[in-house]
Amino acid sequence: MTPILPNLARETSGERRKSPHRDPSAAAPIPTLRRIPMADNGMLGHVLERFGLTLLTVEAGTMDRDRRVSDVVLYDQVDPPEVQEGSIVLGVGVHGVDQIAELMDELGGHDACALIVREPIVVTCAIRAIAKDQDIALLSLVRGASWIQVAGILTPARHLDSEQLWPSSVPPRDGLDLFEVANSVSALLGAPVTIEDLSSHILAFSADQKESDEARKASVLGHQVPKVYNDPMISCGVFRRLYASARPIYVESIAEGVRARAAMRICAGDEVLGSIWAVVDDPLDPQRERAMIEAAGVAAIAMLRTRIATDTSRRMRTATVASLIEGGGAAREIAAKMRGHVTGGCVVAASLQTRGVADDAGASADLERAASAFLMLIHAEIPAALTAVVDHTVYAVVPAYDDTPVDLRHVRRLAQEFARRLGRDCDRIAVGVGEPVDDVAELDRSRREADLVLRVLRTAPAGPQRVAVAGEVQVQSLLLRLSDLMARDHQTVTGPIAALREYDAQHQSKLEETLRSWLDSFGDVGAAAAALHVHKNTFRYRLSRVIEVASVDLGDPEERFRLMLQFRLTA
């Protein structure tokens, strides 16, 4: 196997040479990299979206997202490169107010679009004025992130043109793959390797796992480190030690048959992204330690690429779904870009309450995971369906075509399977399915129906029903809409029920609940009395008082219907 980390191979063999001009934060000697061409003239917004909010901060100037980027240039103060119109300039070693201002002024003369320098930056009025006059954005790179990370992330950015991204949800596969990184690290360390996220999910693993122990094999097979192995390490503070250390840590065996581990955190700046784990029998020697440290930097690049591309795709998918479920002309424009001739469709809405989640961030993360899970489930059988989180609700749009109308039973079955899978980890989950519409401009109607079904399911007593189609809960939906109408018009209940409530408040009696129990029991005095835990004669007396105080004729079916309707509207 040929390692894909040549710098690591040289370092472990003692052949790596140091350059006096090498940026100490870089993980590879990039001064020879003078220019990264942007072959398709990507836009500045698409290029910088690859960084998200992790590495870069806009310090001065206006970010014109639609501005064309021609290339990315590494600035060398000793041998300044040629800067073209639309260049992004990496200001390696540029610091101080005067130096930054002078370079911004110079780059503005060449119509460069952005300058990136290492933080911290003191942004003065002069720098802001230059940024405005020269139409150039000044961005800061977080401390701890290397310039090779920036160059590595920018390299594939030219592929993020909107026409290429929409409507695919698959991140681009440029650059290093985490499995390639795992195999290369394994070859350098001579040990089976896994790359894991912060939840101990297995993101990638080397091909030599047959040489590992049963704990590792179980982790790889399940794509997750089992709790029986992970919990002891959490309780012993292994992860606290790992994430606080800038060097690999050695973890002794935690159980019989489980070999020791060498672990190294993966981070970008101050943000920890995950970790690399190698099955070993002894602590790493200095050469292999250095190899693992640099491997973590390479893995960080690959993880950032995947995450940022995924974030970009998620944002675009969210915008697409939001436009579709709003209906109207915007929905027609979006549908025109989708594959095939979309004629209509239906909207599915889901809400969930997860055990042990009390903060907004945790709830948002759970919703995003639910949207991804729903996408994977529904995409396998309806490839054109889209899902996203909009207004704290998971929505799915199932399109219909001229020759393929929406199969509502199929959609309901998928919704039930989704609820069943997520129900294992949620206190309560509800999924509402709106009726199909024949025009994408009317998808907002299907969305309103799905939202109303959600409200019906959430307000109903806890029970086995988690999924419903709008037509199945029509009466309950109408009652909710009537309640909304009363609330909007500031109306309150009048007539007999209002009279009973006033009497109960003045006399501390229970006439209202007596009438409600009698109606709910279809006039069965014995059942109604048992529901209120009173004697039948006591109940009969109270019922007679209801008739006197409210002046109602309980023998009239229309009267009974009006009373039951009012009770339901105020439930």
N, C-alpha and C positions, 0 to 999 in steps of 0.2 A: 504494500500500500504506500502511495506517495503522499506525505502529509501536505495539506493545503496551507499550512502555516510555516512558510520557509524561514521567517525570522526566529520562530521558536526552535526549529531544527538547528540553526546556526548557533543559537545561544546555548542550547544544551550540549553542543559539542565544543563550546569554547571558542568558536570562530567568529562570533559577532564583533564587529568593529564599531566604535563610537565615533560620531561626527561631532566636531566642536560646534557646528552650527545647528545641531539637531534640537528641535523644540523638546524640552524635557517632559512635556505632557503627552507627547505623541507616542503611539504604540508602534509606529513604523517610520522609517526615514522618508518623510513626504516632501522635503524641499525640492526633490527632482520632479515633483508633480507640479508643473507650472500652470496647466490649464485643463479643465474638464469641459469638453465641448458639450453643448446642449443641442444635439442634432436637430430636434424638432421644434426648437424655440418654445419651450414650455413657459407657462405663465408663472409669475412670481408667487402668487397665492398657492398654486399647486406644488411648486418646489418647496416652499417653506412649510407647507402642511405636513411634510414628512417628519418635521421635528416636533409638531404639536407644541405643547407648553413645557416640554422636558428640558431642552437644551438652550433655546434661544429666547431672548426678550427684546422687544422693540423699545429702544431707548429714546430715539428722536426721529423726526421725519414722518411722512405719511406712507403707509403700506398700500400701494396700488396693486391689488391682487391680480388685475388683468394686464399688468405690464409684462412685456415679453422679456425673457431671459436668454441671452445669447450664449454665455458660458460662465464658468466659475474659475476665478483666477487666484492663485496663491501669491500674495504680495511679498516681494523680497526687497528690503530696503537697500541692500548692497547692489542688487541688479534688478531694478524695477521692471516688471513685465509690461507688455503692451496691453492696455485696457480698452476693450471695445464697448460700443454702445450696448447697454443692457447687461453688463457683466455684474456678477456677484463677486466681491473681493474679500478674501480671507486675510485679515490683517494680523498675521502671526508675528508676535513680538511688538506690535504697535500698542503703545500705552501712553497715558498722560494727556491732559487736555490739549496742549499745543500740538502734539504730534497727531492726535486724532483729528483735530480741526484742520490742520494743514493737509492731511491726506484726503479728508472729505472734500475739501475745496478743489484739490487736484483731480480727484475722481469725478467730481461733478462736471468738470470741464470735458471729460470724456463720456458723459451721459451714463455713467455706471448707475445701477439701480439700488445697490445695497452694499454696505461695508459691515463685516462681522469682526469684532475684536473681543478679546478676553475681558470678562468682568473682574473687578468692579470698574465702573465708568462714572466719572463725575460729569454730568450733563449740564453744561453752562448755557447761558443765553446765546453766546456766540455759536456754540455747536448747534443749538436749535435753529438759529438764523441761517447757518450754512445749509443745514438739512432742508430747510424750506426753500431757500433761494436756489440751491443746486438740484432740488428734487431727488434727494438720495436718502435712503433709510439707514439709520445706524442701529445695529443689533448687537447685543452682548451674548457671549458664549459662557455658559455656566462653568465655574471653576471645577476642575476635576475631569471634565470631558476633554478628550484629546482632539486635536485637529484632524487626525486620521479618521476619527468617528464622523466628523463633519463632512470630510471629503468622501468617505465611504457611503454616507447616507445621501449625499447630493448626487453621487454617480448615477444611480438609477432614477433620479427624480425626473429626468426628461421623459420617462415613460408614463407620467401621471397626467397626460392630457385628458380632459373631460370626456372626449369622444371615446377614448379607450377604456376609461373606467366605467362609464355608464352603459348598461345597468349591471354589469358583472359585480359580484361581491367577493371575488377571489383576489387576494393580494398578489401583486406582481412577484415573480420568482427570480428577480435579479439578485446577484451577489451570492454570498455564502448561505448555505442551508444549514440549519442547526444539526442535522444528522451528519453532515460532512464535518462540522466542527467537532462533534462528539467522537467520530471515528479518528480524526486527526489527533485529538488530545489523547485518546486511548493509545494510539501508536506511539506517541511521545512519552507517555507515562508508563506504558506497559501494564495497563489496568483497565477493566471494564468501566465505562463512564456513562453517566446520565446527566442531562440538563433539565432542571426543574424550575417551576415558577414559585411564587411566594406561597402557594397553597399546596406545594409538594406534588403538583400534577407533573407527570413525565412529559416534557416537550420533545425530547429527542434522546436517543441512546445509541451507544456504539454496537457494532455487530458481534462483539466477542462476549456476549452475556452468558454463554454456556460456562465460562470460567468464573462466574460470580457465585454468590450464595443464593439460598432459597428466598431470602427476603427481597433481594434485588430482582430475581426472576418473577416473583409475585407482583412486584411494583411495575415491571415492564408490561406484564400481561394485562394488568388492570389499568395501566396508564396513570396510576396513582399510588403513592406510598401508603400501604395499609396503616390504619390507625394503630394497630397493635405494635408497629415499629415506630411510627411517627410520634405518638403521644409520649413515650418515655424520653425521647430527645427533647421534646418541648418542655417537659417538666424538669429536665436536667439543665435547661438553659443553653442547649447546643445552638439553637438558632439565634439567640441573643448574642452569643459569642461569635457565631459565624458572620452575622450582618455587621458587627462592630469591628471586625478585623480586616485589615487591608492585605493580609497574607492568608494562605491556606491554613486551615485548622485540622488537627488530627482528632478523630472521634473514635474512642475505644469501642470495642464490641459491646452492644447493649443487651445481648441475649445469647444463649448457647446456639451455636450454628450460624451466628451472624458475624461476619468478618468486620474488621475495622474499616473506617472510611477516612478519606481526605476530602475536604470540602472547601470550595472557594466561592465567595459571593460574586455575583455579576451585577455591576452597577453602572449608571451613567450619571456622572456628577455625584450628587448626594442621594440620588434615588436608587434604591436596590430593586433590581428587576427579577432576580432569581439566583440560582446557584448551580455549580458544577460539583458532582459527586463521583469519586473514584473509589472502587473497592481495592483496598490495599492491606498489607500485613504489617507494614512498618511506616513510621512517619516519612514524609518525602525528604529527599536530600535537597540541597540548595538549588541544584540545576533544575530538578523537576518542579520545585516550588516556583522558580521564575517562569518555567514553561506554563504552569497552571495560571499564574497571575496574568500573563499576556493572553492566554487562551480566553480568560474571562472577558478581556477587552474586545476580542474578536466576537465572542458570543453576544456581547452587549450590542455590537453593531447589527448583527443578524436579528436579535430580538427587537431592537428599535425599528429596524426596517419593517419587520412583520407587523409590529404593533401600530406604527404610524400609518402604514398602508391600510391596515384594518380599520383604524380610526377614521381615516379619510373615506373609505368605502362605507363605513357605518353612517357617517354624517350625510353622505350623498344618498344613501338608502333612506335615511330618515326624512330628508327633504322630499324625496320622491313619494314616499308613503303619505307624508303630510299633505302634499299637493293633491294626491289622488283622493284622499278621504274628505277633502274640502269640496270636491266636485267642481262644477262649472267649467269655464274655459281653461283654467290651469290644469285641471285633470285631463282634458282633451289633449293639451299640448304634451303632457308627460306621456300619455298613452300612445301618442303618435310616434314616440321614440322607442317604444317597446317592440320586441320582436313579434311579428304577426300583426293582424288587424284586430285590436282589442275593441270589442263592442260593448262591454259592460262588465259585470262581476258582482262580487259581494264582499262585505267587510266583516272580519272577525275581531272581536275585542276581548282581552283577557286582563284580569287583575289578580294580584296575589298578596297574601300577607305571610311573611316568612318568619319562622320561629327564631326568637332571639335577636331580631334586628330592630333596633330602636332609633337609629339615626338615619337621616336622609341619604347620606352617602351609601350606606349599606343597602337601603331599599332601592336606590337607583341602580346599584351594581347588580342586585338580584333581578331587577326588571330587564337589564341588558342581557344577563345570562338567560333569562326566560325567553327573550326575543330571539336570541341565537339558537336556543334549543328548539323553539317553534319553527324557525327557518329551516334547520336541518331536517326536522320531521316532515314538514309539509313540502319542502323542496324535493324530497326523494320521490314524491308521488305527483306533485304539481310543480314542475320546475319553474314556471313563470311567476309563482306567487312571491310576494315581497312581505317582509315583516320589519317592524321598527317600533321603538318606544316614542310615543307622542303624548304629551300632557300626562305623564305618569301612568300611561296605559299601553299595553302591548297590542299593537294592531297588525293584522295580516290582511292584505288585499289579494283576493283570488280572482284573476281576470277570466273573462269569458270571450270566446271568439265566435265568428260566424258559424263555424261548423262544430264548435265545442262549447255548449252552454255549461253553466256551473251545475255540478252534481251536488245538490245540497246534502244528500245523505252521506256522500263521500266526505264532504267538508266537516259534517257533524261528527263522523267517525274519527277523523283526524283530531278534531278538537277534544273529543273524549279521551283519546290516547294521550294527547298533550297534558290534559288535566290529571290523568291517572299517573303519569310519570312524575310530574311536578308535585302532585299531591302528597308524595312521600316526604317531601322536605318543607311543605308549607302548612301553616295552620288552616288556611282557607284559600281556595282558588275558585274563580268563576270565569267562565268563557261564554260570551254571547255571540251569536251568529245572526247577522242581518240578512234580510231577504235579498235575493239577487235582483239587480236592476239591468235594464236593457241598454242603458247609455252611461258611459263613464262619467258624464257630467252630473249624473244623479247618484254617484257613489256616496255623496254626503247623506242621502236618505238612508242608505244601508248602514252607514256609520252611526247615525242617530238611533236606528233600531238596535244595533249591536250594543250601544251604550245603555239604552233603556233596558235591554235584557240583563246586562250586568247589574244594573240597579235592582232589578227584580230579584236576581239571585242573591245579591248581597243583603237585601232587606228581609228576605225570607228566613224563617227559622232554620238553624243549622240542620242540614240533612244530607242525604246522599246525592242530591241533584247538584251537579257542578256545571253542566253544559245545557244550553237551551237555544233553540232557534226562535226568532221573533214570533213566528206564527204559533208557537207552542205556549207562549205566555202573553197572548194578546190582551186578555182581560186584566191581568196584573199590570201590564204596561199602560192600559187606558186609565186605571186607577191612579197610577203614579203621575200621569200627565194631568189628570184632574186635580190632584193634590198640588202640582206645580202651578196650575192655573189659579187655584185658590190663594196660594201663597203670593203669587205675582200681583193679584188684585187685592191683597190684604183682606181676604174674606175669612170669616170664622164660622164655625158650625152654629146654626140657628135651629129654632123649633124645639121639639120635645127633648132632644139630647141636651141642648143648652139649658133648658129648664131643669132637667135632672141634675146637671152639674152645679147649677146655682143652689139648688136645694141641698145637695150633698155638702157643699162648702159651708152653708149656714147651719146645718144640723148634724154634721159629722156622720152622715148616713152613707149607705152604699147602694143607692138605687141604680146608679149608672151601670155598675158592674153586674148587678142583678139582671138588668135588661139585656146586657151584652151576653151573659152566660146563657140566658133563656133562648136567645136568638141562635147562638152557636150550637145549642143542643137541640135545635128544631122543635122547641116547645116541650121537650121531655123534662118535666120538673125534677124527677129523680136524678137524672144525669147532671142537670144544671146545679142542683143543690150539692151533689157530691163534688163537683168541680170547685165549689166555693167553700166546701167543708162546713156546711150548715145543715140543719134538719130540714126535711121537706116542708114541714108546716111553717117553719121560719121563712123559707124561701117563698112559699105561697103568700104569706103576709106581705113580704117585701114587694112581690110582684103586683099585689093589689094596690100598694102605695104608688108604684110606678104608674099604673093606669090613672090613678087619681091626680097625681102631681103633674104628669106630662100630658094628660088628656089624649091618650092614644087608644086606638082600637086594634088590639093585637090579633083580632080575627080577620083583619083586612090584609090580604097578601101584598097590595101596593104599599100599605103603611109599613109592613115588615121589610119590604125591599128598600124603601127610603131610609129606614133606620139602619139596616145593615150596610147600605152604601155609605152613609155618613160615618159610621164606625170605621169602615175600611179606609175612608179618606183621611181620618185623623189618627190612624194607627201609627 
